[in-house]
Amino acid sequence: MIKAKLSKFLLIALMFNLSVPITIFAQENSSDPEEIIVKGKVLYSDQVTALKTPVPIIDVPQTLSIVTDEDIRKQGFRDLGDIVRYTPGVNTSQGEGHRDSVVFRGVRSTADFYLDGVRDDVQYYRSLYNLEQVEILRGPNALLFGRGGTGGIINRVTKKAVLNDAFGSFDMGADTFGAFDFAVDYNVQTGENSALRINFHSDTLENHRDYFDGDRYGFNPTLRVQISPQTTLDLSYEHADHERFIDRGVPTLNGEPVEAFEEIVFGDTDTNLTTLRADIYRANVSHEFSDTQKGNFVVQYSDFAKMYKNYYASGYSGGDTFTADGYKDPTERTNLIISGNIVNEFETGSAKHTLLVGAEIIDTENENYRYNTFFITTEDDNEVFNISRPINFGVNAAGVRTYNDFTADLKSSTESDIEVTSFYIQDQIDVNDNFKIMLGGRFDSFDITVRDVKNGTSESREDEEVSPRAGLIFKPQENLSLYVSYSESFLPRSGEQFKSLSSSSARLDPDVFESTEIGVKWDIRDNLSFTVSYFDSEQTQAVRDSDTGENSEIVGLQVDGIELELKGQVTDRLYLALGYSDLDGETAKGGEPREIPEQTASLWATYEVNDQFGIGLGVTHQGESNIKNDKPGLILPDYTRVDFAAYYDLADDLSVQLNVENLTDELYFPHSHSTHQASVGEPLNARVSLRKRF
């Protein structure tokens, strides 16, 4: 498997290098010598982005993709799932219908999300209204982010206030489902050395499914103060208020989702609900000690209150009845995160160094309750109902009246305290013009105590882990790099959301993820780049023998694959984003893992017909994938979806846009949380939006 993937990687890299049109270079040589500012090409430390050091993407020894606010607007993206669909190496998971859930190179995560480089691990759907760009890094990333990040991370970079400028815009849109959205972005100078920027959005949610509705609001003011020529202070507050219907999808039969159920919701309009209230406060100080030394200090406090409750299909064997289950799950979490780092550039002999030294302290308190459904007829969490549109959860399949009481069966009640102390160091060494080395490591002390309030017990564990990272880059020419890298990350046995820690888990070491990656990055020109990479990752799990009680280690999930991405301006009028991935995996039992499509492919092209009018076309393909580990006969079928867009500038400051999703109206099932919970993809839908700049 590995040899086949590696051979395919080498072949793709060679073929692409030989087949790039000569016209690309001809256009580059004839272009104006003026400075070109290209968004999404360099990650700067003063933007507090994911990599924390000022380094061009071509010099980063790992695969990453950047989606700018302009990309988000042009392609009509409404959530992170839309962005993931057009990103190689990652795909979406259902997330039980109430949260962002992403599969990074075969590793599913609901917590590897970051906001301006700071952990954002509560389970919810994240809005895009206040983003400058989205950065998707693949591979273990513990050095910069600590535990988690085992398959990759998503970092959202927010819009900051801009000094000495006044500008603004508002966007509004509506689609054929009945959804409506409105967003405002306004920046104003508030003093000689200060500026205020306010972002606000309001969405009314609708889609193709019965009962689906909801509202979400977001408010994010940011203040920038230039304390001195060397020191900048950014203050930010974000408030989010979300409410939406939870849809867990449809059952499967004979190994595939039942297409005849595409219009049936296996939930209740009054029961399936999720709510979120979030308040996030952030302060960031950036100081330039000299031309070669810079420091960042961040304090973030967040307070989340999240609730979800739902019914879903837990069993179906054909016929006109199904088994329903459900639960209610309220969570409250506060996070205090303090982090700081210093970037120092210096020389030793002929070598140039960019040294990053940093530390982070995290204090998290989490309270969680889980209530099972309790149907009065069965005095249990399961009941059988007739399949109808809508489903009547007040009468069971035998015709007997029933009802559910979420307060009757408390499954669990836990309180968790987490304290994390981290130190990390990384050195980017320019040995000469052709060779660069990246070396680093992170020490994490992860201390967790989980109190089982229901049973009156408590478990604690402290993990101290060192996560190394190394990369070697060879640049035969300035715009071409070949790299190899190795990285590690770990995930404590308390899991991503800290809801439980059993006595047996408290005695086991964390899962460790290792990844080796080789790749080629080529900046064909300033605004057009190509990347192809091959990776091989492996999970090591600590286990306890049930007979002897002795600890040992086993190899868990193994995934290898190739990814490629071409992105940028092919000509003055044609923009192209092309992505492809081919992944293979194996579980600890030697079977096929869940949620790894055979292949994924995406294409987005925008063509400017003239200075006022442009069109866009998108195609995404997801290959067949397993719904559960080691169950090759239980699958999500492959699908191909086509999207379309058109843009027209009514005036210099006013534009109208049309986005059409699923142009061919294909029925597809993008993901499934479990055997009988396959999500139904959105059918044909058109959205018209208006943008005004001032």
C-alpha positions as CSV (number, residue, x, y, z in Angstrom):
1,M,0.0,0.0,0.0
2,I,2.8,2.4,1.0
3,K,4.9,1.7,-2.1
4,A,1.9,2.2,-4.4
5,K,1.0,5.5,-2.8
6,L,4.7,6.7,-2.9
7,S,5.0,5.7,-6.6
8,K,1.8,7.6,-7.4
9,F,3.1,10.7,-5.5
10,L,6.4,10.7,-7.5
11,L,4.5,10.2,-10.8
12,I,2.1,13.1,-10.1
13,A,5.0,15.4,-9.1
14,L,7.0,14.6,-12.2
15,M,4.0,14.8,-14.6
16,F,2.9,18.2,-13.2
17,N,6.4,19.7,-13.5
18,L,6.6,18.6,-17.1
19,S,3.1,19.7,-18.1
20,V,2.8,23.3,-16.9
21,P,1.9,25.5,-19.9
22,I,4.7,27.7,-21.1
23,T,2.1,30.5,-21.4
24,I,2.2,30.8,-17.6
25,F,5.8,31.9,-17.6
26,A,5.3,34.1,-20.6
27,Q,2.6,36.0,-18.8
28,E,4.8,36.3,-15.7
29,N,7.7,37.7,-17.6
30,S,5.6,40.3,-19.3
31,S,3.8,41.5,-16.1
32,D,4.2,44.9,-14.5
33,P,7.1,45.2,-12.1
34,E,4.9,46.8,-9.5
35,E,4.6,45.1,-6.1
36,I,1.9,42.4,-5.9
37,I,0.2,41.7,-2.6
38,V,-1.2,38.2,-2.6
39,K,-3.5,37.1,0.2
40,G,-3.0,33.6,1.6
41,K,0.6,33.2,0.7
42,V,2.6,34.1,3.8
43,L,1.8,33.5,7.5
44,Y,2.9,36.5,9.6
45,S,3.4,36.4,13.4
46,D,1.9,39.9,13.8
47,Q,-1.4,38.4,12.5
48,V,-1.2,35.8,15.2
49,T,-1.8,33.1,12.7
50,A,-1.3,29.4,13.1
51,L,2.5,29.0,12.6
52,K,3.4,31.9,14.9
53,T,6.6,32.7,12.9
54,P,7.0,34.8,9.7
55,V,7.5,32.1,7.1
56,P,6.4,31.8,3.5
57,I,4.2,28.8,2.8
58,I,6.8,27.4,0.4
59,D,9.2,27.1,3.3
60,V,6.8,25.2,5.6
61,P,7.6,21.4,5.7
62,Q,4.0,20.3,5.9
63,T,0.8,20.5,3.9
64,L,-1.5,23.4,4.6
65,S,-4.3,25.3,2.8
66,I,-5.4,28.8,3.2
67,V,-8.9,30.0,2.4
68,T,-9.3,33.8,2.4
69,D,-12.4,36.0,3.1
70,E,-12.5,36.6,-0.7
71,D,-12.6,32.8,-1.3
72,I,-15.4,32.5,1.2
73,R,-17.4,35.2,-0.4
74,K,-16.9,34.1,-4.0
75,Q,-17.8,30.5,-3.4
76,G,-20.7,31.3,-1.2
77,F,-19.4,29.3,1.8
78,R,-21.7,29.5,4.9
79,D,-19.9,27.2,7.3
80,L,-16.6,25.3,7.9
81,G,-18.1,22.2,6.3
82,D,-18.3,24.1,2.9
83,I,-14.6,25.0,3.1
84,V,-13.6,21.4,4.0
85,R,-15.5,20.0,1.0
86,Y,-13.0,21.9,-1.2
87,T,-9.9,21.0,0.8
88,P,-7.8,17.9,-0.1
89,G,-7.0,15.4,2.7
90,V,-9.9,16.4,4.9
91,N,-13.6,15.6,4.9
92,T,-16.6,16.3,7.1
93,S,-18.2,14.1,9.7
94,Q,-21.8,14.5,10.9
95,G,-21.0,15.6,14.4
96,E,-24.4,14.3,15.6
97,G,-26.0,17.3,13.8
98,H,-25.0,19.9,16.4
99,R,-21.3,20.6,15.9
100,D,-18.4,21.1,13.5
101,S,-16.7,17.7,13.0
102,V,-13.8,17.2,10.6
103,V,-11.8,14.1,9.6
104,F,-8.2,15.1,9.1
105,R,-6.4,12.4,7.2
106,G,-8.7,9.7,8.6
107,V,-8.7,11.1,12.2
108,R,-12.0,12.5,13.3
109,S,-12.0,15.5,15.6
110,T,-14.6,17.8,17.2
111,A,-12.0,19.8,19.1
112,D,-9.0,20.7,16.9
113,F,-10.2,24.2,16.2
114,Y,-8.4,27.4,17.0
115,L,-9.2,31.1,16.9
116,D,-6.2,33.3,16.1
117,G,-4.0,30.4,17.2
118,V,-5.7,29.9,20.5
119,R,-7.7,26.7,21.4
120,D,-11.4,26.8,20.6
121,D,-12.5,23.3,21.5
122,V,-16.2,23.5,22.5
123,Q,-18.6,21.6,20.2
124,Y,-20.6,24.0,18.1
125,Y,-21.0,25.3,14.5
126,R,-18.6,28.2,14.0
127,S,-19.7,31.2,11.9
128,L,-17.6,32.8,9.2
129,Y,-18.7,36.4,9.3
130,N,-15.7,37.9,11.1
131,L,-12.9,35.9,9.4
132,E,-9.9,37.2,7.4
133,Q,-8.9,33.7,6.5
134,V,-9.1,30.0,7.4
135,E,-5.9,27.9,7.7
136,I,-6.1,24.1,7.5
137,L,-3.0,22.3,8.6
138,R,-2.6,18.6,8.1
139,G,-0.5,16.2,10.2
140,P,0.2,16.1,13.9
141,N,0.7,19.7,15.3
142,A,1.5,19.3,19.0
143,L,4.6,21.5,18.9
144,L,2.5,24.7,18.3
145,F,-0.8,23.6,19.7
146,G,-0.3,20.9,22.4
147,R,-2.5,17.8,22.8
148,G,-4.9,16.9,20.1
149,G,-4.2,18.1,16.5
150,T,-3.5,14.4,15.8
151,G,-4.6,14.5,12.2
152,G,-4.6,18.3,11.6
153,I,-6.1,21.5,12.9
154,I,-8.3,24.4,11.6
155,N,-7.3,27.9,12.6
156,R,-9.7,30.8,12.1
157,V,-8.0,34.2,11.7
158,T,-10.3,37.0,12.7
159,K,-10.6,40.5,11.3
160,K,-8.7,43.1,13.3
161,A,-9.1,46.9,13.5
162,V,-7.0,48.8,11.0
163,L,-5.2,52.0,11.9
164,N,-5.5,55.2,9.9
165,D,-8.3,54.0,7.7
166,A,-12.1,54.1,7.6
167,F,-14.1,51.6,5.5
168,G,-17.0,49.2,5.8
169,S,-19.4,46.9,4.0
170,F,-22.6,45.1,4.5
171,D,-23.7,41.8,2.9
172,M,-27.2,40.4,2.7
173,G,-28.5,37.2,1.0
174,A,-31.4,34.9,0.7
175,D,-31.8,31.4,-0.8
176,T,-34.6,29.3,-2.2
177,F,-35.0,27.3,1.0
178,G,-36.1,30.5,2.8
179,A,-32.8,31.2,4.7
180,F,-31.7,34.9,5.1
181,D,-28.4,36.3,6.2
182,F,-27.1,39.8,7.0
183,A,-23.5,40.9,8.0
184,V,-21.8,44.2,8.7
185,D,-18.1,45.0,8.8
186,Y,-17.2,48.6,9.8
187,N,-13.8,50.1,10.7
188,V,-13.3,53.6,12.0
189,Q,-10.4,55.6,13.4
190,T,-11.1,56.5,17.1
191,G,-8.0,58.5,17.9
192,E,-4.6,59.4,16.6
193,N,-3.3,55.9,17.5
194,S,-6.4,53.8,17.8
195,A,-9.1,52.2,15.6
196,L,-12.3,50.2,16.2
197,R,-13.7,47.5,14.0
198,I,-17.2,46.0,14.4
199,N,-18.4,42.8,12.8
200,F,-22.0,41.7,13.2
201,H,-24.1,39.0,11.6
202,S,-27.6,37.6,11.8
203,D,-28.7,34.4,10.0
204,T,-32.1,32.9,9.7
205,L,-31.5,29.2,9.0
206,E,-33.6,27.0,6.7
207,N,-32.9,24.0,4.5
208,H,-34.5,21.2,2.6
209,R,-35.5,19.0,5.6
210,D,-38.8,19.2,7.4
211,Y,-38.7,21.2,10.6
212,F,-35.3,22.5,10.1
213,D,-35.0,26.1,11.2
214,G,-32.9,28.3,13.5
215,D,-31.3,31.6,14.2
216,R,-27.7,32.6,14.9
217,Y,-26.3,36.0,15.9
218,G,-22.7,37.1,16.3
219,F,-21.2,40.4,17.5
220,N,-17.4,41.0,17.4
221,P,-15.9,44.5,18.1
222,T,-12.1,44.8,18.1
223,L,-10.0,47.7,19.3
224,R,-6.4,48.3,18.1
225,V,-4.2,50.7,20.1
226,Q,-0.8,51.7,18.9
227,I,0.8,52.2,22.4
228,S,4.2,53.1,20.8
229,P,5.8,52.6,17.5
230,Q,7.0,49.2,18.7
231,T,3.9,48.0,20.7
232,T,0.4,47.2,19.6
233,L,-2.5,46.2,21.7
234,D,-5.5,44.3,20.2
235,L,-8.7,43.9,22.4
236,S,-11.6,41.8,21.2
237,Y,-14.9,40.6,22.5
238,E,-17.1,38.1,20.7
239,H,-20.7,37.1,21.6
240,A,-22.5,34.2,19.8
241,D,-26.1,33.2,20.3
242,H,-27.2,30.1,18.2
243,E,-30.3,28.0,18.1
244,R,-31.1,25.3,15.5
245,F,-32.9,22.1,14.8
246,I,-30.8,18.9,15.0
247,D,-31.1,16.4,12.1
248,R,-29.4,13.0,12.6
249,G,-30.2,11.7,9.1
250,V,-31.9,8.5,7.9
251,P,-31.4,4.8,8.5
252,T,-29.5,2.3,6.4
253,L,-30.7,-1.0,4.9
254,N,-28.6,-3.6,3.1
255,G,-25.5,-1.6,3.8
256,E,-26.5,1.8,2.4
257,P,-28.7,4.7,3.3
258,V,-32.4,4.3,2.4
259,E,-33.0,6.7,-0.5
260,A,-36.8,6.3,-0.1
261,F,-36.4,8.1,3.3
262,E,-34.8,11.2,1.9
263,E,-37.7,13.4,2.9
264,I,-38.4,11.9,6.3
265,V,-36.9,13.4,9.4
266,F,-36.3,10.8,12.2
267,G,-36.7,13.5,14.9
268,D,-39.3,15.7,16.5
269,T,-39.8,19.4,15.9
270,D,-40.1,20.2,19.6
271,T,-37.4,17.9,20.8
272,N,-34.4,18.0,18.4
273,L,-32.8,21.3,19.4
274,T,-29.3,22.7,20.1
275,T,-28.6,26.1,21.7
276,L,-25.3,28.0,22.3
277,R,-24.3,31.1,24.2
278,A,-20.7,32.1,24.0
279,D,-18.7,35.0,25.3
280,I,-15.0,35.3,24.3
281,Y,-12.7,38.0,25.6
282,R,-9.2,38.4,24.1
283,A,-6.2,40.7,24.6
284,N,-3.1,40.5,22.5
285,V,0.1,42.6,22.9
286,S,2.7,42.5,20.1
287,H,6.0,44.2,20.8
288,E,9.0,44.6,18.5
289,F,12.1,44.6,20.7
290,S,14.3,45.2,17.6
291,D,14.3,44.6,13.9
292,T,15.1,41.0,14.6
293,Q,13.2,40.2,17.8
294,K,9.4,40.3,18.4
295,G,7.1,39.1,21.1
296,N,3.5,38.2,21.4
297,F,1.4,37.8,24.6
298,V,-2.2,36.6,24.6
299,V,-4.8,36.3,27.3
300,Q,-8.2,34.7,26.3
301,Y,-11.1,34.0,28.6
302,S,-14.2,32.2,27.2
303,D,-17.5,31.2,28.7
304,F,-19.7,28.7,26.9
305,A,-23.2,27.3,27.6
306,K,-24.2,24.6,25.2
307,M,-27.3,22.3,25.2
308,Y,-28.5,19.7,22.7
309,K,-31.3,17.2,22.9
310,N,-32.6,14.9,20.2
311,Y,-34.3,11.8,19.0
312,Y,-32.7,9.6,16.3
313,A,-33.1,6.3,14.6
314,S,-31.0,3.6,16.5
315,G,-32.4,0.6,14.8
316,Y,-34.0,-0.4,11.5
317,S,-34.4,-3.8,9.8
318,G,-36.8,-2.9,7.0
319,G,-40.6,-2.5,7.0
320,D,-42.6,0.4,8.4
321,T,-41.2,0.7,11.9
322,F,-37.9,1.8,13.5
323,T,-36.4,2.0,16.9
324,A,-35.8,5.5,18.4
325,D,-33.3,6.6,21.0
326,G,-32.2,10.0,22.2
327,Y,-30.6,12.1,25.0
328,K,-30.2,15.5,26.4
329,D,-26.7,16.9,26.9
330,P,-26.1,20.3,28.6
331,T,-22.5,21.5,28.9
332,E,-21.0,24.6,30.5
333,R,-17.3,25.4,30.1
334,T,-14.9,28.2,30.9
335,N,-11.4,28.5,29.5
336,L,-8.6,30.8,30.6
337,I,-5.7,30.6,28.3
338,I,-2.5,32.6,28.7
339,S,0.2,32.2,26.1
340,G,3.3,34.1,25.0
341,N,6.2,33.6,22.5
342,I,9.2,35.4,21.3
343,V,10.5,35.2,17.8
344,N,14.2,36.0,17.4
345,E,16.2,36.2,14.1
346,F,20.0,35.8,14.4
347,E,23.0,34.4,12.6
348,T,25.6,31.8,13.6
349,G,28.4,31.8,11.1
350,S,26.7,31.5,7.6
351,A,23.5,30.1,9.0
352,K,20.4,32.2,9.7
353,H,18.1,31.2,12.5
354,T,14.4,32.1,13.3
355,L,14.0,30.9,16.8
356,L,10.6,30.6,18.4
357,V,10.3,30.2,22.2
358,G,6.9,30.1,23.9
359,A,4.9,29.0,26.8
360,E,1.2,28.4,27.5
361,I,-1.0,28.0,30.5
362,I,-4.6,26.7,30.2
363,D,-7.2,26.4,33.0
364,T,-10.5,24.8,32.0
365,E,-13.6,24.0,34.0
366,N,-16.2,21.8,32.5
367,E,-19.7,20.7,33.7
368,N,-21.6,18.1,31.8
369,Y,-24.9,16.2,32.2
370,R,-26.3,13.4,30.0
371,Y,-29.9,12.4,30.3
372,N,-31.2,9.4,28.4
373,T,-34.6,9.4,26.9
374,F,-37.1,7.6,29.1
375,F,-40.3,6.4,27.3
376,I,-43.1,5.7,29.7
377,T,-44.2,2.6,27.8
378,T,-40.9,0.8,27.9
379,E,-39.4,2.5,30.9
380,D,-36.2,2.6,28.8
381,D,-34.4,4.8,26.3
382,N,-35.7,2.9,23.3
383,E,-39.1,2.7,21.8
384,V,-40.5,1.5,18.4
385,F,-42.5,3.9,16.2
386,N,-44.1,3.9,12.8
387,I,-42.3,5.6,10.0
388,S,-44.4,8.4,8.7
389,R,-44.0,12.0,7.6
390,P,-44.0,13.4,10.2
391,I,-43.2,10.8,12.7
392,N,-45.6,10.7,15.7
393,F,-43.5,10.3,18.8
394,G,-46.7,10.4,21.0
395,V,-47.9,6.9,19.9
396,N,-45.7,3.9,19.6
397,A,-45.9,1.3,16.8
398,A,-48.4,-0.8,18.8
399,G,-50.8,2.2,18.9
400,V,-50.2,2.9,22.6
401,R,-49.8,6.5,23.7
402,T,-46.4,7.3,25.2
403,Y,-44.2,10.2,26.1
404,N,-40.6,10.9,27.0
405,D,-39.2,12.4,30.2
406,F,-35.6,13.6,29.9
407,T,-35.4,14.2,33.7
408,A,-36.2,10.5,34.7
409,D,-32.9,8.9,33.6
410,L,-29.7,10.8,34.5
411,K,-26.9,8.8,32.7
412,S,-24.0,10.8,33.9
413,S,-23.0,14.0,35.7
414,T,-19.4,15.1,35.7
415,E,-17.3,18.1,36.7
416,S,-13.8,18.3,35.2
417,D,-10.9,20.6,36.0
418,I,-8.0,20.7,33.5
419,E,-4.7,22.5,34.0
420,V,-2.1,22.5,31.2
421,T,1.4,24.0,31.3
422,S,3.4,24.0,28.1
423,F,6.8,25.1,26.9
424,Y,8.0,24.9,23.3
425,I,11.0,25.8,21.2
426,Q,11.5,25.7,17.4
427,D,14.4,26.8,15.3
428,Q,14.1,27.4,11.5
429,I,17.7,27.3,10.2
430,D,18.6,28.6,6.8
431,V,21.9,26.6,6.4
432,N,22.4,28.3,3.0
433,D,20.4,29.4,0.0
434,N,19.4,25.8,-0.8
435,F,19.0,24.0,2.6
436,K,16.7,24.8,5.5
437,I,16.1,22.8,8.6
438,M,13.3,23.0,11.1
439,L,13.8,21.5,14.6
440,G,11.7,21.8,17.7
441,G,9.8,20.2,20.5
442,R,7.1,20.9,23.1
443,F,6.7,19.8,26.7
444,D,3.1,19.5,28.0
445,S,2.0,18.8,31.5
446,F,-1.7,17.9,31.2
447,D,-3.4,17.5,34.6
448,I,-7.1,16.5,34.7
449,T,-9.5,15.6,37.5
450,V,-13.0,14.3,36.7
451,R,-15.5,14.1,39.5
452,D,-18.4,11.7,38.9
453,V,-21.1,13.6,40.7
454,K,-23.8,10.9,40.1
455,N,-21.7,8.1,41.6
456,G,-19.7,10.1,44.1
457,T,-16.3,9.1,42.7
458,S,-13.3,11.0,41.3
459,E,-10.4,10.1,39.0
460,S,-7.2,12.1,38.2
461,R,-4.3,11.7,35.9
462,E,-1.3,13.8,34.9
463,D,0.5,13.3,31.6
464,E,3.9,14.8,30.8
465,E,4.6,14.4,27.1
466,V,7.3,15.7,24.8
467,S,6.3,16.1,21.2
468,P,9.1,16.5,18.7
469,R,9.0,18.0,15.2
470,A,11.7,18.0,12.5
471,G,11.8,19.1,8.8
472,L,14.3,19.3,6.0
473,I,13.8,21.6,3.0
474,F,15.8,21.6,-0.2
475,K,15.3,24.5,-2.6
476,P,17.0,24.0,-5.9
477,Q,15.6,27.4,-6.9
478,E,13.8,30.1,-4.9
479,N,10.3,29.2,-6.0
480,L,10.6,25.4,-5.6
481,S,11.0,23.4,-2.4
482,L,11.3,19.7,-1.7
483,Y,10.7,18.7,2.0
484,V,10.6,15.8,4.4
485,S,9.2,16.1,7.9
486,Y,8.4,14.2,11.0
487,S,6.0,15.2,13.8
488,E,4.2,13.8,16.8
489,S,1.1,14.6,18.8
490,F,-0.9,13.0,21.7
491,L,-4.4,12.7,22.9
492,P,-5.1,12.0,26.7
493,R,-7.4,9.2,27.7
494,S,-10.0,11.7,28.9
495,G,-10.8,12.4,25.3
496,E,-11.4,15.7,23.4
497,Q,-14.2,17.0,25.6
498,F,-13.1,16.0,29.1
499,K,-16.5,14.5,30.0
500,S,-15.3,11.2,31.6
501,L,-12.3,9.5,33.0
502,S,-12.8,5.9,34.1
503,S,-10.5,4.2,36.6
504,S,-9.1,2.0,33.9
505,S,-8.5,4.9,31.5
506,A,-6.8,6.9,34.3
507,R,-4.1,4.2,34.4
508,L,-3.3,4.3,30.6
509,D,-0.9,6.5,28.7
510,P,-2.2,8.9,26.0
511,D,-2.6,7.8,22.4
512,V,0.4,9.0,20.4
513,F,0.2,9.9,16.7
514,E,3.3,9.9,14.5
515,S,3.5,11.2,10.9
516,T,6.2,11.3,8.2
517,E,5.6,13.5,5.2
518,I,7.5,14.2,2.0
519,G,6.3,16.9,-0.5
520,V,7.0,19.4,-3.2
521,K,5.9,23.0,-3.2
522,W,6.2,25.2,-6.3
523,D,5.3,28.8,-6.6
524,I,4.8,28.9,-10.3
525,R,4.5,32.7,-9.9
526,D,3.4,35.1,-7.1
527,N,-0.2,34.3,-7.4
528,L,-0.2,30.6,-8.5
529,S,1.2,27.7,-6.5
530,F,1.2,23.9,-6.6
531,T,1.7,21.4,-3.8
532,V,1.9,17.6,-3.8
533,S,2.7,15.5,-0.7
534,Y,2.8,11.9,0.5
535,F,2.3,11.1,4.2
536,D,2.3,8.0,6.4
537,S,0.8,8.2,9.9
538,E,0.4,5.8,12.8
539,Q,-1.3,5.7,16.1
540,T,0.1,3.9,19.2
541,Q,-2.3,3.0,21.9
542,A,-1.7,1.9,25.5
543,V,-3.8,-1.1,26.5
544,R,-4.3,-3.2,29.6
545,D,-4.5,-7.0,29.4
546,S,-7.8,-8.1,31.0
547,D,-6.2,-11.3,32.4
548,T,-2.8,-10.2,33.6
549,G,-3.5,-6.5,34.2
550,E,-0.2,-5.6,32.5
551,N,0.2,-2.6,30.3
552,S,1.3,-2.9,26.7
553,E,1.2,-1.0,23.4
554,I,-0.6,-1.8,20.2
555,V,-0.6,-0.1,16.8
556,G,-4.0,1.6,16.3
557,L,-5.1,3.5,13.2
558,Q,-2.7,3.7,10.3
559,V,-3.3,6.0,7.3
560,D,-1.2,6.9,4.3
561,G,-2.0,8.8,1.2
562,I,-1.2,11.5,-1.3
563,E,-2.6,15.0,-1.5
564,L,-2.2,17.7,-4.2
565,E,-3.4,21.3,-4.6
566,L,-3.1,23.8,-7.4
567,K,-4.4,27.3,-6.5
568,G,-4.1,30.7,-8.0
569,Q,-4.5,32.9,-11.1
570,V,-3.8,30.8,-14.2
571,T,-4.4,33.8,-16.4
572,D,-5.4,37.4,-15.7
573,R,-9.0,36.4,-15.9
574,L,-9.0,32.7,-14.8
575,Y,-8.6,31.7,-11.2
576,L,-8.3,28.0,-10.4
577,A,-8.4,25.9,-7.2
578,L,-7.8,22.2,-7.8
579,G,-7.5,19.6,-5.0
580,Y,-7.1,15.8,-4.9
581,S,-6.5,13.2,-2.2
582,D,-6.1,9.4,-2.2
583,L,-6.0,7.8,1.3
584,D,-5.8,4.3,2.6
585,G,-6.2,3.2,6.2
586,E,-6.1,0.2,8.5
587,T,-7.6,-0.2,12.0
588,A,-6.0,-1.9,15.0
589,K,-8.0,-5.0,14.0
590,G,-6.6,-5.0,10.5
591,G,-9.9,-3.8,8.9
592,E,-10.9,-0.7,7.0
593,P,-11.5,2.5,9.0
594,R,-14.6,4.6,8.9
595,E,-14.9,8.0,7.1
596,I,-11.9,7.7,4.8
597,P,-13.2,8.1,1.2
598,E,-11.4,6.2,-1.5
599,Q,-10.6,9.5,-3.2
600,T,-11.7,13.1,-2.9
601,A,-11.4,15.7,-5.7
602,S,-12.5,19.3,-6.0
603,L,-12.3,22.0,-8.6
604,W,-13.3,25.6,-8.4
605,A,-12.8,27.9,-11.4
606,T,-13.7,31.6,-11.6
607,Y,-13.6,33.4,-15.0
608,E,-13.9,37.2,-15.3
609,V,-15.8,37.7,-18.6
610,N,-15.1,41.4,-18.3
611,D,-14.4,44.0,-15.6
612,Q,-18.0,43.8,-14.3
613,F,-19.1,40.3,-14.9
614,G,-17.7,36.9,-13.8
615,I,-18.8,33.3,-13.5
616,G,-17.7,30.4,-11.3
617,L,-18.0,26.6,-11.5
618,G,-17.3,24.1,-8.8
619,V,-17.2,20.3,-8.8
620,T,-16.6,18.1,-5.7
621,H,-16.3,14.3,-5.7
622,Q,-16.2,12.1,-2.6
623,G,-15.5,8.4,-3.1
624,E,-17.1,5.5,-1.3
625,S,-16.4,5.3,2.5
626,N,-17.2,3.1,5.4
627,I,-19.8,4.2,8.0
628,K,-18.2,2.2,10.8
629,N,-14.7,0.7,11.5
630,D,-14.1,-2.8,10.2
631,K,-17.6,-2.9,8.5
632,P,-16.8,-2.9,4.7
633,G,-20.4,-3.8,3.8
634,L,-21.8,-0.7,5.5
635,I,-21.0,2.3,3.2
636,L,-21.8,5.8,2.1
637,P,-21.9,5.7,-1.7
638,D,-19.7,8.0,-3.7
639,Y,-21.1,11.2,-5.2
640,T,-20.3,14.2,-7.3
641,R,-21.8,17.6,-6.7
642,V,-21.7,20.6,-9.1
643,D,-21.9,24.2,-7.9
644,F,-22.2,27.4,-10.0
645,A,-21.7,31.1,-9.3
646,A,-22.1,34.4,-11.2
647,Y,-21.0,37.9,-10.1
648,Y,-21.9,41.4,-11.4
649,D,-20.7,44.8,-10.3
650,L,-23.6,47.2,-10.4
651,A,-21.3,50.0,-9.4
652,D,-17.8,50.5,-8.0
653,D,-19.1,49.9,-4.5
654,L,-22.1,47.6,-5.2
655,S,-22.2,44.0,-6.4
656,V,-24.7,41.2,-6.7
657,Q,-23.9,37.5,-6.6
658,L,-25.7,34.3,-7.5
659,N,-24.6,30.9,-6.0
660,V,-26.3,27.7,-7.1
661,E,-25.5,24.6,-5.0
662,N,-25.9,21.1,-6.4
663,L,-26.7,22.2,-9.9
664,T,-27.6,18.7,-11.0
665,D,-29.9,18.1,-8.0
666,E,-28.0,14.8,-7.1
667,L,-29.2,12.8,-4.1
668,Y,-26.2,12.1,-1.9
669,F,-25.2,11.3,1.7
670,P,-22.0,13.2,2.7
671,H,-21.5,11.6,6.1
672,S,-23.0,9.4,8.8
673,H,-22.5,9.4,12.6
674,S,-23.5,5.8,13.0
675,T,-25.3,2.9,11.2
676,H,-28.7,4.5,11.0
677,Q,-27.8,8.2,10.9
678,A,-26.8,9.1,7.4
679,S,-27.1,12.8,6.5
680,V,-29.1,13.7,3.4
681,G,-27.1,16.2,1.3
682,E,-28.8,19.5,0.2
683,P,-30.6,19.4,-3.2
684,L,-30.6,22.2,-5.8
685,N,-30.6,25.5,-4.0
686,A,-29.9,29.1,-5.2
687,R,-28.8,32.0,-3.1
688,V,-28.7,35.7,-4.2
689,S,-26.6,38.1,-2.2
690,L,-25.9,41.8,-2.4
691,R,-22.7,43.5,-1.2
692,K,-22.3,47.2,-0.5
693,R,-18.9,48.8,0.3
694,F,-18.5,52.2,1.8
